[in-house]
Structures are given as structure tokens and as C-alpha cells.
Amino acid sequence: MPNMAWVQGGSLLQYSADAVQNVIDLFLNETGERYAEASVRHLPIPVWDANLVLVDLEQEPPRTIQGVFYGTPFKENIVRVAAFVIAAQHQGQNLGSEAWNRFNKEVWSKGFRHVQLEVKANNTGAQRFYRRRGLNVQQELKGYYQSGLGYMMRGPLPPPAD
């Protein structure tokens, strides 16, 4: 039985070739978007607790990355979710909420009070997830995604629950 957990993601520049390929495959399989190795490695993601990867703690290292949540400072008190994807077999298990709550706690402690992200227009499940957390569509993004229309969503960050 897998023991899935979000762990600190570390520096993307230090990811092994296999780990980068895990991330590339996640995006391709779950979103249809294709990314090059250099694009993944050079995402401007700091090493902090808003940079998370989902792994099975029962698996011997190096563990396969089965989800990513990459948050990055954006402007003043706005943080941006640069990437958030979970492998299909691990969706619907509250793992997305766990990552979001951990992210919220970290960024709130750093003074961020708003969050912004981009989501594919046809990803209605993700949009519901974000709306439940207070985000709303602010703008249509034509040409942002290779495979179709996107939305920029933004909203306030509430104080963390714990």
C-alpha cells in the first residue's frame, strides 16, 4: 500500500535526469502539455516549503515524483503557483488539499496574502478546487498553453488553519 506524502522539492537544478523526466511525464499525461528538460530545470522556484513533490514514502530512494506543487514569490504580497499537478491515480485522495494547506501556511508566514495561478480552461476540476479556496478567473489567456485556452485566477490567502 503506498504511503503518499508531500516532501520539500529541493532545487530543480539538482534534480536527477529521472526526476526531471518524472515531472515532464506528469505534465504530459495529466495536462497534455509538453515541456523540455531545460524548461523544468530553470523554473524560478526557490527552495522553501512551498516547493513540494508527491512521493511514495514506501518506495526506496530515488523515489518517483508523482505530483508537484511549485510556488514562487511573484509581486509584493502575491505568490504564484507555477505548477500543480498530481498523477491521476492519486487524485481524489485529499492530497491536493494537503499540498495547498502546506503551501498556504508557508507563504502566509512569509507575508504573502494573495495567490495567482494559470489553469487550462478545460480543467474544470482544478477550477472548482481553486474557487473553493477563494480564487476567481481574472483573465483569459489565449496562447498561454500549447493545447488551448487558459485562465489566470487570483484570490486572497486566508490565515492558515493551524
N, C-alpha and C positions, 0 to 999 in steps of 0.2 A: 504494500500500500504506500503510495507516495506521501511524503511529508513536505508539502509545498510551502515555501516561505519566501518573503521578500528580504533580500540582503543588500547591503550597500554595494553599489555598482562599480566603484573604483574609477580609475582613469580609462577612458575609451582608448587612448593611445597605447595603453598597456595590455589591451585585450589580445588574447591569442588569435591566430587566424581562425581557429574553430569557433571561438566565441563570437567573433565578428560575423562569421557565416551563420551562426545561430540567429543573430539579430536580423541579418539580411533575409534569411528564410522566414522568420516570423512575419516581417512586413509583407513579403511576397505572398505568403499563404493566407494571412488574415486580412490584408488590405488590398492586395493586388499591386501594390507599389514596389518598384524595383529601385534598390539603392546600391551604389558601388561601395567597395570596401573603404575607399578614402572618404566618402561622404559620411559613413558611420564613424570612422576613427576621428574625424575632425569636427564632429558636432561640438559646439561650445558648452559642454556640460561640466560644471565644477564637481569636484569630489566633495560631496556632502550628503546628508541623509534624505535629500530629495532626488537622488540619483540611485535608483533601485533596479535590481534584477530579480526575477522569479526563478527559483531553482528548487529541485527536489533534494532535501537535506539527507535523504537515504542514499542518494547516488554518490559514489566516490568521486572526489575531485579529479580532473576538472569537470564540474557539473554543467549540464546542458542548460543554456538560458532559455526559459520557456515563457518569459514575459519581461518587458522593460517598462520603466516609468522614469523618464528623464525630465527633470525640472531644472530651469535655469533662470537666474535673475534677468529681468527684461528692462524695465524702466522704473525709477524711483521706488514706489511701493507695489509694483506689478511683477509677478513671477509668471513665467511662461512654461507650459507643459510642452516640451519639444517633441516628446514621443511617449505614447502609452499604448501598448499592445500586449495581449495575453493570448497564448495558444488556445485554440478552440476547445480542446479537451479540458482546459482548466477554467473556462468561463462559467459564470453562473454559480460560483462557489464562494462568493464574497471576497475573493482575492483582489478584485479591483477596488472595492471599498477599503480593504486593508491598506493597499498602496496609497490611495487618496488620503486616508486619515493620517498615515505616517508622513506623507508629503506636507499636508496641512500643518501638522504640528511643527515640523522643521522650518517651514518658510515663515510661519507666524512668529516663531522665536527669533527670526532674523529681521522682522519688521515689515514683511510683505502683507498687504491687506487685500489685494486683488489678484485674480488669476486670469490668464488669457491662453487660448489654445486654438488650434485649427483641427477641423474634423471634416471627413468626407460627407457630402450632402446625403448620400445614400446610406450612411451608417446611423440609422435612426436609433438603434440600441444605445450607441455611445452618446448620442444627443440627449436621450432620456436620462442616462446616467448623469450627465453634466447639468441638465436642467434641475434634477433633484438636488444638486449641490449649489444651485443659485445662479448658474451661468445662463446667458441668453445669446442668441445669434445677434451679432453686431454688424456683420458684413458678409456678402457673398464673395468668394474667392474664385474667379474664373482663371483657369490655367495654373493654379497652385499645385493641384495634383495631376499626375500624368494620366490618371484614369477617370477624371471627371471633376465636377464642381465640388468646391469645398466651402465651409463656413468658418469665419472667425467668431469664436464665442468668448465672452468675458463676463466676469461676475465678482462679487465680493467673497473674501475668505472669512468665514466666521472664526471666532476663537476656538481652538481645539477642545474637544470634549473632555480630555483628561489632562 
